[in-house]
């Protein structure tokens, strides 16, 4: 599977390099000499390394049709039963059950989506660890 990177960050770095290539020298003021402050990559290897150094991003969750695939039994997901979205799971019978109570069932669920990762707290622990 391809690795996703933030193209906006990479573009910003490359545009910064391009700008500095046009104006890449600065007088340091001490002895009147000029020096290049930000060297621009001179080889394709440097550009490839820059791309490789970019952090991987997670794709946004997508709606998955139930006709294509179902979540693992008991896994809590977002379930789409038009026109409603509910946090739900499939019970041992395969029925969709919501968090509104044991008797609340959704029919017909047409799509589902994994829940996102919980947000990180100040100390790096996620919310789930503190519940």
Secondary structure, DSSP 4 states (H G I P E B T S, - for coil): -PPPB-HHHHHHHHHHHHHHHHS-EEE-SSSS-EEESSPPP-SHHHHHHHHHHSPB-PPPP--EETTT--PPTT--EEEEETTEEEEEEE-TTS-EEETT-TT-B-S---EEEEPPPPPB-TTS-BHHHH-
